[in-house]
Each structure stands twice: as structure tokens, then as C-alpha cells.
Amino acid sequence: MRIVKLDEQTKKNILEDLLKRSPNSYGEFEQRVADIVDNVKENGDKAIFDYTQRFDGVKVDAQTIRVTEDEIKEAYEKVSDELLQIIRKALKNIEDYHVMQRQQSWFHSTPKGTILGQKVTPLEKVGVYVPGGKAVYPSSVLMNIMPAKVAGVDRIIMTTPPGKDGKVCPTTLVAATEAGATEVYKVGGAQAIAALAYGTESIPKVDKIVGPGNIYVALAKKAVYGHVSIDSIAGPSEILVIADETANPRFVAADLLSQAEHDEMASAILITTSQELADKVSVEVDKFTAELSRKEIIQKSLDNYGYILVADSMDDAIAAANEIASEHLEIQTKDPYHVMTKVRNAGAIFIGEYSSEPLGDYFAGPNHVLPTNGTAKFFSPLSVDDFIKKSSIISYSREALEEVNKDIIKFAESEQLTAHANSIKVRFES
């Protein structure tokens, strides 16, 4: 891995480099996506069936597009009992974590007759998109569906592209069933997002769409935002490790590669105060890369977006990490909790040398759907909050309103909104 001295110029260059990975940088695909979205909006099922045959090589119709109970049963027969038990253990951890995020409605009253409050209501219908291209991620299925289930969403509608055999990958289907998907449809790409956003004869319109996908999926989510809600526009995966001289170079190298193997656009960055650690990690990265199964992808990722940055101080390292605002941030220092208190921007923070990033991907419980491309500065991980909405509650008695009615009338008249003022005045006519 390249080793670079951390200063303001290198930090600026790296930030500019990383931003090139954003879905917002792929405008040449937008018209193609817009055409697909418009076609599905206009022609519904017909467009869905045509695109599925063209892009996935599978013929589907109104009778076969929805996964059946028999197909689910067949999927369970193909997944080993050992993997099923692991999925269930992970699911329990994910559920337990998200249950703690639940919010309750609340009300506050006064003796004068005012009641103010907030009513928390789960969304009615949510769409979950699950990719089916280069790799299959049942862990992502669990992470997207479970918080919706915990929130109390009535219908969780999953779409995923079918394989060449016309079926959904068994592990994906089992994970969806275990997590609580109410229905699964065999459709992928931008056309699936459009179907969820606008509805077709077979696929119901939803209130919100969540889940990762390729550039077409990301741009389709961007295109339908406002007509429905979305979780985020996900970019390529990324990891940043803050480490000092006490860190184990093999652990650090292994963790960097755990994200570099996702795809050629993934980013893996180490920021350290130790030149010796930097050198040792670079050596270990080369050793691991030579023997790992996805070494071509890893090497391209590291060549494009892999860095080891040597900082003068831990404060400089933390400041750079806050600027980069990585999706995953590991802290492997002699006092990791102290460092954690200074971290302002990160999707998920992993503290200590035994809290490696894959622990969060698969098993610990916190959601692995995280903000990317610096959006951790203002976005949060997927959570139960993404599947609820809040309504304000206001109730005043005559006595309570009478006490403030002149103030409200004066305020409304200052904005020249006389109908607003009149709505208060009529309640106190003699």
C-alpha cells in the first residue's frame, strides 16, 4: 500500500479522490435510468416483464413474478441447518439491538387545559431492495428488514433479481423469510425501484424504499425520491483505521482488506502516528493480498483508493478521520475510548483490536447499512427511526386559548394573514 505523509494537501487530495466514487458523479447514466423509470411508471407490469427478460434473461409474468410458498420451502431445503442457525443467531442480535431504538408516543398536559404531544406511527408499506449480481448478501437482507419489522411496518415488500434459473438465491430467500418479509418479487435494477415507487399491476406502491444496489439502483432511488422516501444513496464501501504503535499490524492489514475486497471502488485507509506500524502494515497487506481469493479486486481497490497516512499526532489523525467521515471507523490505539470521544463523523465505530469490522457486518447487532462518501457528517445508520413517522398533537381548551388568543391574532396580522387571525377571533365573538 502507498504510504503518504499526512498534511493539509494530501488530506485535500484524498477527499477529492474519494468524492469521485459518489453516485452523484455518474451523470451519464441518469438519462438511461430516467427512461426506465418513466417506462415502468407508464406501462407497469409490461415494462417490468420486458426488462427482466432483457437484463436478467428470465421470463416472468403476473403468475410467476411473486415468490411462492413452494419456492420458499425449496429454498429452506437448500440451505444447510448450520447456516440457518447462524442466520437466526445474528437475527436475534440485530432484533435485540433495534428494539432498544424504539420510540414511544408522548403527551404533556397542563392544568389550564393544553395537551401537546407526539404520535409515533410506523410506515404502512416499505420496499426493500436486495442486489443479486456479483455476490449475494443475506446479512444485508437481515439488516434492512429487521428494523422495519421492529418498527411495526405492516407490509415489507422485497424485490431482488432472479438467477438464470428464474429463482431467488436460496440464502437470500431464507434470510428474508426469517427476518419477516411479507412478500418477495423477482425483479431487480432501476425497474424494481420504479415499480416500488409507483406500483404496477403486480407490485404494490410503497411509502419508502431501502437497500443497496448498483449505480442504476442508486440513481433510480435518487430519481423517485420525493414521490417516496428513501434511506440514502449508497456509495462504495469504505473503512478507516486509526492506530498507534500499540496496534497489531496483521490485525490492521486484515481489517483494511475486509472492505477492499467488496469492489474496485472500495476505499481502505489507515491513519497512524507510527511510521514503523505503517511499514509493517504495508508488508502484511501484500502478504494477505497474494493469498486471498478476491486478490484482483483487492489490488485494484488499493491502487485506486488505498492509503496509509502517517500523522504527526493523534489529534491530527482524528481531525483527518473526521474530515473523511468514513462508513466504518476502527480505533486500535492504547486508549481507544478516549479517541472515540473525539470522533465526530463516522457511520459505525469499532473500538479495540478485537472489534473488527466484519463483526458489525454480520453479527453484533447494530445496523451495517451506513452512510458513505462523507455523508456520515449528516446521516446516520439505518435504524428503526427510518421506518416511523411522527405527528404533532395539539389540544387547547377554551380557557387556554383565551389566555393567548390576542397574541396569536397580533402575530397573524403582522404577517397580513387575516384569515388566520379570524380563525382565532370567531371563537371569542360575543
Secondary structure, 3 states (H helix, E strand, C coil): CCEEECCHHHHHHHHHHHHCCCHHHCHHHHHHHHHHHHHHHHHCHHHHHHHHHHHHCCCCCCCCCECCHHHHHHHHHHCCHHHHHHHHHHHHHHHHHHHCCCCCCEEEECCCCEEEEEEEEECCEEEEECCCCCCCCHHHHHHHHHHHHHHCCCEEEEEECCCCCCCCCHHHHHHHHHHCCCEEEECCHHHHHHHHHHCCCCCCCCCEEECCCCHHHHHHHHHHECCEEECCCCCCCEEEEEECCCCCHHHHHHHHHHHHCCCCCCEEEEEECCHHHHHHHHHHHHHHHHHCCCHHHHHHHHHHHEEEEECCCHHHHHHHHHHHCCCEEEEECCCHHHHHHHCCCCCEEEECCCCCHHHHHHCCCCCCCCCCCCHHHCCCCCCHHHHEEEEEEEEECHHHHHHHHHHHHHHHHHCCCHHHHHHHHHHHCC
